[in-house]
Amino acid sequence: MSDMKYRNVGDSGLKVSEISLGSWINCSDTDHMETAVGIIRKAYDLGINFFDTSNAYHDGKAETILGEALSVYDRDSYVLASKVYWPVGDGPNDRGLSRKHIFSQIEKSLKRLNTDHVDIYYCHWFDAGVPFEETLRAMDDLVSRGLALYVGVSNWTAAQIAYGLRVVDRYGLHKIITNQSSYSILDRYLERETIPLSIREGIGQVVYSPLAQGALTGKYSPDDEYPAESRALNPLAGGEISIRDFLTRPILECVKQLGELADQSGLSLANMALAWVLRNPVVASALTGASTLEQVEMNARASGIKLSGDVLERIDEILDSHSFTLKHNIVPW
């Protein structure tokens, strides 16, 4: 029996597992499809019902692998999300959030995923070159046609989300139910404006890099070399914030203290870090990556963990005792 817990995404009726599985790390290479499929199916067996991908991950290979892995399950038993924005070719319309690109890419994504719809379709980034009305009307039409069930955005600022909501209200479009951005003990950017807005507007947060791209697993030390086969040695590892942004001495000294606190609390550092992001009820799911079955199992165990007030207070004290800044490359508006 799975101990996985489930939450609604914002004020929608859609329920997702507190721990979700992404496809950037484990679905990079069809030559290793058997391993990737095994990881995805292990996640499903552990009660993870929420799987995330993008048309831009590894030239579409991630969608192909995810579609293969999930093909053995009843489509109604899992929640599938994909995204659109990043370049997929050299042509002028092979990128962005224009109506043309959105409609072109949803069809290709659905074919790779071997399904007739995605549950959530994200605007993967903000596109300052396309009017809000064009993008959000196109997304609304996808929902109306049953190609996507819900609309999400990713890496939008609070101001961009707020204006998007006004456009949705003005034209009676399907609501944006979720925002996907980075969030962790070490990266609390969302708390400034996005989380307060989301609480007011009923928007759920699906947070990526809750383990700070691996820094919060405890495998990196301020005094040692990077472990062999670690993501820090992979030039493709990264995202909106790179793993190496988390591997400075001030951050790793902070992580060392957090690890000691986790040990004292009878938890792994990773589970404490995942429980920390899930302490916030506006977070619908912590989006994790995994390259082994053991990592999937470890992440899944974080569901349902409640951190005590003393532990939460001590986490804040540790953070306050260290000084570091992470730069977010969010598209200005």
N, C-alpha and C positions, 0 to 999 in steps of 0.2 A: 504494500500500500504506500503510495507516494505521500510525503509530508508537504509537498509543494502547496503554497498559498497563492490565491489569485486576487487581483484587484481590478476595479473598473478603470478604464482609461478616461480620465477626466470625469465629466458628468454624462458621458455616453453609457450605453448598456454593454459595451464590449468588455469582456473579462480576459485578462492576460496573466500569465504566471509572473510572480514577483521577480524571478530570474528568467531572462530570455537569452537566446543564443544568436550571435551574429555570424557572419560568413566571410568577414574580411581575412581572418587569420587561417581558418581551417579549410577554406574552399578556394584556394589560390591556384590549384594545379590539378587538372583532370587526370594526370598520370598517377596521382595518389588519391583517386576518387574513393577507393575502398575504405581508406582510413577516415576520410572526411564523412562519408556516409555513415560509418560506424559511430562517429562522434555525434552526429545529428540524431541518429536513432537512439543512442544512449540517452541523450537529452530528453527525447520524447518519452522514453521509458521512465525517466525520473520525474515526470509530470510537467516538464517544460512544454508549454503549448504555443509559445510565441517565438517566431523565427524571422530574422531580419536580414535583408540583403539590399543590393543596388544594381542597377544596370551597368554601372561603371566599375564594379569590383572585378578586377582581373579580366577585363574585356568580356564580361558576360559569363565567364566560367562559373562564378559563384552562384548565379541564378540557375545555371544548368545543373550543377551538383546538388544544390538544395532541392530543386524540382525532382531529381532522381531519388534522393533520400526520402522525401516525403510522399512519394507516389504510392507507397504501400499502405498509407493510412487514409481513413475517411477524411475527406476534405473539410468536413464540418468540425473535426476534432482539433484543429490547430489554427492559429492566427498567423497570417503571412503578410509581411510588409516589404515593399521595395520602394525605390526612389528614382528621381529623375533630376538632372541638371548638368552633371559633368560631361565634358566632351567625349563623344563616342566615335568621332571621325574628324576629318579635316575640313568638311564643308561648313559654310557659314551658318547653316541651320542644324548642325550636328551637336548642339549644346544649348544650355539655357532653359528658360521656362516659358518659351513661346508656345502658343497653342499647337503649332505645327510639330515642334519637338516633343511635346508632351504626348500627343496622340500617336506619333510615330513610335515612341519608346514604350508606351504601355503595351502595344501589340507585340513588340519583340520580347519584352520581359515576360509576358504571359506565355508565349510560345516556349521560351527557355524554361520557365517554371512548370510547364505542363499543367496549366490550370486555366480556368476561364475568368478568374478574378483574383485580385489581391484584396486583403482585408483593409490594409492601410497603405495609401500611396503618398509618399512624402515629396515635397519640394526640397531637394537635397541641400540647397544653399539659397541665398537670396540673390535674385537677378535684378540689378538696378536698371538694366536695359529694356525691361518689359513692364508695361503697366500692370499694377496689381489686378485690375479688372480682367485683363486678358488671361492672366495665369489662373486666377481663382474661378473664373467662368469655365475655363477648360477643365479644371479639376472637378468642378460641380457637374459638368457634362459626363465625365467618366463615372461618377457616382450614379447619375441618372440612368446611364446605360448599363449599369451593373458590372463595369470593368474594375471598379474599386468600390469598396463599401464605405470607407471613411477617408477624410483628408487630414494630412499631417504636414508639418514644416520641420525643417532641421537647420540649426545654426542661424536662426533669425534672431535679431535683437528684440527686446521687449517693445520698442517703438514700432518695428516692422510688424510684429504680431498684432499689436493693438490696431494699427491702421488696416491690416488685413481683416481683422474682425469687423471693423466698421464697413468695409467693402462688402463682406458677407451679409451683414445686417441690411445694408442699403438695398442690395439686389435680391435678398431672400435666398442666398446660396446655402449649400450644405456647410455646416460649421467645421472649422478647424478643431479637431479633438485632441491633438497632441503636438508637442514640440520635442525634437530629439537633439540634445546637445550634451557636451561633456560635463560631468559633475562627479566629484569625489571629495574625500576628506581634504585633499591637497588642492583642489580646484573648485572654489565655491563661487565662481563668477555668476551662476544662475541666481544666487540668493539676493543679488543687488536689486534687480528689477523684474526679471523674468518669472521667478517663482511667485512673488506677490501678485503680479498680473494674472498668472495662471490660476492662483487660488480664487481671485475675484471672478474670473471668466470661465472657470470650469474646464481648464485645459490640463490634461495629464502630461507629465514629463516621462519620457523614455530616455534614460540617461546612459550614454556610452562612456567608456573609459572609467567605470566606477572603481577600478583597481589602478587607476593612473597608468594605464598601459603596461601593467606588470610591476611597477615600482612598489605597489602596496601588497605584493605577495611576499615580500621580505627576502627575495633572492638577491637583491642588490645591496651591497654594503658600501659605506663611504670610504672604506680602507682597502677594498679588494678589487681585482679586475672583474670585468663582466663575465658571468658564467658562460661556458661554451654553449652554443646553440640558442643563446638568449636573443630576444627581439632587438636588444640594443646593438647587436652586431649585424642586423639585417637592414640594409639601406632602404628597403621598401617599407619598413615598419614606421608607422606614424599615422597622422591624421591631421585634424585641426590643430592639435598640439602633439609634437613628436615625443616618443619615449625618452629621447635624450634631454628634452626640456625638464624631465622629472629627475634626472640623474645628476644633479648638481650636489655638491657637498652639503649646503644648508638643508636641502630637501631630504637627502638620505640620512642626515643626522636626525631630522624630525621623524622619518620613517622608523629609524632604529628605536626611538622612544615609544612610538606607537606599537611596534612589535612587542616591546617589553610589557606594555599595558595589556595587549591581547593575551600574552602568556599568563599574566596575573589573573585575567578574566576567564581563563580556560577556553580561549578561542584561538583559532588561527588568525593571523593578521588579515588575510583575505576575507574571511567570514566576518570579522569585525568591520572591515571597510565596506562590505556589501550591506551589512545590517545598518551601518551608519547612513548610507544614502536612502535606504528603505524606511528609516525612522520618520521621514517626511511623507505624510499621506498623499501629497500631490504627485509623488513619484509613483508611477504605475508599474514600472519595471526597470530593473538594472540589467542593461544589455552587456553581456559578457562574451568574451572570445575564449576559445579552447583549442589546443592542438593535441590533447591526449584525453582519453576517457577519464583518467584520474582528475584532471582539471574540471571536467564537466561535473563529476560527482562532488568535488570540493565546493564548487560554486553553488550547486543546487542545495547544499546543506545550510546555506545562509538564509534560506526562506523561513520566515517565522521567528527568527532570532530577535529578541527585544533587548536592547542595551539599557542598562540601568542608568538612572540619573547621574550617579557618581561617575560611571564610565564616560558618559557624554560630557560631563563637566571636565573630566581629566583630559579628554581629547582636545577640548577647546583650550585648556591651559597649555598643552604641548604645542599646539599651533601658534598660540600667542607668544610663546617663548622663542620662536624661530622667525626669521625674516626672509621671505623670498617672494618673487613676483612671477606669474605666468602671463605671457602675452597671448591674447586671443586675436586671431586674424579674421574677425567677423567683418563681413562686407558692409561698409558704411552706407548710409541712406541720405 
